[in-house]
């Protein structure tokens, strides 16, 4: 790939993968590709390992799935640790998740007020990662029922916040008063809702 040519991120990903000449793709390869993307396009340009892996799979790459998942989870954790996400936010139960989403919304409002679009995009990506994690917990066969139910509920909350953050607080208040919510969570847990 010639240095002066305008290239897309997808072209860089495929080019680096081809130059690595690897039989399969895992953490080492994804990390090298992300570094090439940062070098070429800047720090905020590196796609998630999952996005890179999906593109490479479409190109015929064999993925080492456990490594891809671990690499992506680690990348998302690091993305969360960026100053955009307040320290100590937790999505393990309903009360903590409600407080965490409120804290995230304060960050969102600050970023919007300062017109910081790249950070807003990163915040959204981080929240999408949290939502995906909660969905995985909700579907897990090894997690206790109450935790699965709460994780599924939190994933729904995050979906609402992602789609209509300005309406979320009012929506959450109504949701917590709904008969479905009260019935579902009053019979399951010592966690307050």
C-alpha positions as CSV (number, residue, x, y, z in Angstrom):
1,X,0.0,0.0,0.0
2,X,1.6,3.2,-1.1
3,X,2.1,5.9,1.6
4,X,0.6,8.8,-0.4
5,X,-2.6,7.0,-1.5
6,X,-5.9,7.7,0.3
7,X,-6.9,4.4,1.8
8,X,-9.8,3.3,3.9
9,X,-9.6,1.7,7.3
10,X,-10.9,-1.5,5.8
11,X,-8.1,-1.5,3.2
12,X,-5.5,-1.0,6.0
13,X,-7.0,-3.9,8.1
14,X,-6.9,-6.3,5.1
15,X,-3.4,-5.1,4.1
16,X,-2.0,-5.6,7.6
17,X,-3.7,-9.0,7.9
18,X,-2.2,-10.1,4.6
19,X,1.3,-8.9,5.6
20,X,1.0,-10.8,8.9
21,X,0.6,-13.9,6.8
22,X,-1.1,-15.8,9.6
23,X,-3.1,-19.0,9.5
24,X,-5.7,-17.6,12.0
25,X,-6.6,-14.4,13.7
26,X,-6.5,-13.8,17.5
27,X,-5.3,-11.3,20.0
28,X,-1.8,-10.7,18.6
29,X,-3.1,-10.0,15.1
30,X,-6.0,-7.9,16.2
31,X,-3.6,-5.8,18.4
32,X,-1.2,-5.3,15.5
33,X,-4.1,-4.2,13.2
34,X,-5.4,-1.8,15.8
35,X,-1.9,-0.3,16.2
36,X,-1.6,0.2,12.4
37,X,-5.0,1.9,12.3
38,X,-4.0,4.3,15.1
39,X,-0.6,5.0,13.4
40,X,-2.4,5.7,10.1
41,X,-5.6,7.5,11.2
42,X,-5.0,8.6,14.8
43,X,-5.8,7.3,18.3
44,X,-9.6,7.4,18.0
45,X,-9.6,5.5,14.7
46,X,-8.9,2.0,15.9
47,X,-12.0,-0.1,15.5
48,X,-13.0,-2.7,18.1
49,X,-11.4,-6.1,17.8
50,X,-14.9,-7.6,17.1
51,X,-15.4,-5.2,14.1
52,X,-12.0,-6.0,12.7
53,X,-12.5,-9.8,13.2
54,X,-15.9,-9.6,11.5
55,X,-14.3,-7.8,8.5
56,X,-11.5,-10.4,8.3
57,X,-13.9,-13.3,8.6
58,X,-15.8,-11.9,5.6
59,X,-12.4,-11.9,3.8
60,X,-11.9,-15.6,4.7
61,X,-9.8,-15.4,7.9
62,X,-10.1,-18.2,10.4
63,X,-10.8,-16.6,13.8
64,X,-9.6,-17.9,17.2
65,X,-13.0,-17.0,18.7
66,X,-12.0,-17.2,22.4
67,X,-9.1,-14.9,21.8
68,X,-11.2,-12.5,19.7
69,X,-13.8,-12.3,22.5
70,X,-11.2,-11.8,25.2
71,X,-9.4,-9.2,23.1
72,X,-12.7,-7.3,22.4
73,X,-13.7,-7.5,26.1
74,X,-10.3,-6.1,27.2
75,X,-10.5,-3.3,24.6
76,X,-14.0,-2.4,25.8
77,X,-12.8,-2.3,29.4
78,X,-10.0,0.0,28.5
79,X,-12.4,2.2,26.5
80,X,-14.6,2.4,29.6
81,X,-11.6,3.4,31.8
82,X,-11.2,6.5,29.7
83,X,-12.3,9.5,31.7
84,X,-15.6,9.5,29.9
85,X,-17.0,6.9,32.2
86,X,-17.1,8.0,35.9
87,X,-15.2,5.8,38.3
88,X,-17.1,3.3,40.2
89,X,-20.1,2.9,37.9
90,X,-21.5,-0.6,38.2
91,X,-24.2,-2.4,36.2
92,X,-24.4,-5.5,38.4
93,X,-27.9,-4.8,39.9
94,X,-30.8,-2.5,39.2
95,X,-30.0,0.2,41.8
96,X,-26.4,0.5,40.8
97,X,-27.3,0.5,37.1
98,X,-29.8,3.3,37.6
99,X,-27.2,5.4,39.3
100,X,-24.6,4.5,36.7
101,X,-26.8,5.5,33.8
102,X,-27.5,8.8,35.6
103,X,-23.8,9.4,35.9
104,X,-23.3,8.5,32.2
105,X,-26.0,10.9,31.3
106,X,-24.3,13.7,33.1
107,X,-21.1,13.0,31.1
108,X,-23.2,12.9,27.9
109,X,-24.7,16.3,28.7
110,X,-21.3,17.8,29.5
111,X,-19.9,16.4,26.2
112,X,-22.9,17.7,24.2
113,X,-22.6,21.2,25.8
114,X,-19.0,21.3,24.7
115,X,-19.7,19.8,21.3
116,X,-17.2,17.0,21.8
117,X,-18.5,14.6,19.1
118,X,-15.6,12.1,19.1
119,X,-16.0,11.6,22.9
120,X,-19.8,11.3,22.5
121,X,-19.2,8.5,19.9
122,X,-16.7,6.8,22.3
123,X,-19.2,7.1,25.2
124,X,-21.9,5.5,23.0
125,X,-19.6,2.7,22.0
126,X,-18.7,2.0,25.6
127,X,-22.4,1.9,26.6
128,X,-23.1,-0.5,23.7
129,X,-20.4,-2.7,25.0
130,X,-22.0,-2.6,28.5
131,X,-25.3,-3.4,27.0
132,X,-23.9,-6.4,25.1
133,X,-22.3,-7.6,28.3
134,X,-25.6,-7.4,30.2
135,X,-27.3,-9.3,27.3
136,X,-24.7,-12.1,27.5
137,X,-25.3,-12.4,31.3
138,X,-29.0,-12.4,30.7
139,X,-28.6,-15.4,28.3
140,X,-26.1,-17.3,30.4
141,X,-27.1,-20.7,31.7
142,X,-24.6,-20.6,34.5
143,X,-25.8,-17.4,36.1
144,X,-28.6,-17.5,38.7
145,X,-32.1,-16.5,37.6
146,X,-32.3,-13.2,39.5
147,X,-29.0,-12.0,38.1
148,X,-30.1,-13.0,34.6
149,X,-33.4,-11.1,35.0
150,X,-31.7,-8.0,36.3
151,X,-29.0,-8.1,33.5
152,X,-31.8,-8.4,30.9
153,X,-33.7,-5.5,32.4
154,X,-30.5,-3.4,32.6
155,X,-29.8,-4.2,28.9
156,X,-33.3,-2.8,28.1
157,X,-32.6,0.3,30.1
158,X,-29.4,0.9,28.2
159,X,-31.2,0.4,24.9
160,X,-33.7,3.1,25.9
161,X,-30.9,5.4,27.0
162,X,-29.0,4.9,23.8
163,X,-32.1,5.7,21.7
164,X,-33.6,8.5,23.8
165,X,-31.3,9.7,26.5
166,X,-33.3,12.8,27.2
167,X,-36.4,10.8,28.0
168,X,-34.6,8.1,30.0
169,X,-35.2,9.4,33.5
170,X,-38.9,9.8,33.0
171,X,-39.2,6.5,31.2
172,X,-37.3,4.7,34.0
173,X,-39.6,6.2,36.7
174,X,-42.6,4.8,34.7
175,X,-40.9,1.5,34.1
176,X,-40.2,1.0,37.8
177,X,-43.8,1.6,38.6
178,X,-45.2,-0.7,36.0
179,X,-47.0,-3.9,37.1
180,X,-44.6,-6.0,35.0
181,X,-41.6,-4.6,36.7
182,X,-43.0,-4.8,40.2
183,X,-44.1,-8.4,39.7
184,X,-40.9,-9.5,38.1
185,X,-38.5,-8.0,40.7
186,X,-40.5,-8.0,43.9
187,X,-40.5,-11.8,44.0
188,X,-36.9,-12.2,43.2
189,X,-34.3,-10.6,45.3
190,X,-33.3,-8.8,48.3
191,X,-31.9,-6.1,46.1
192,X,-34.0,-3.0,46.3
193,X,-35.5,-1.8,43.1
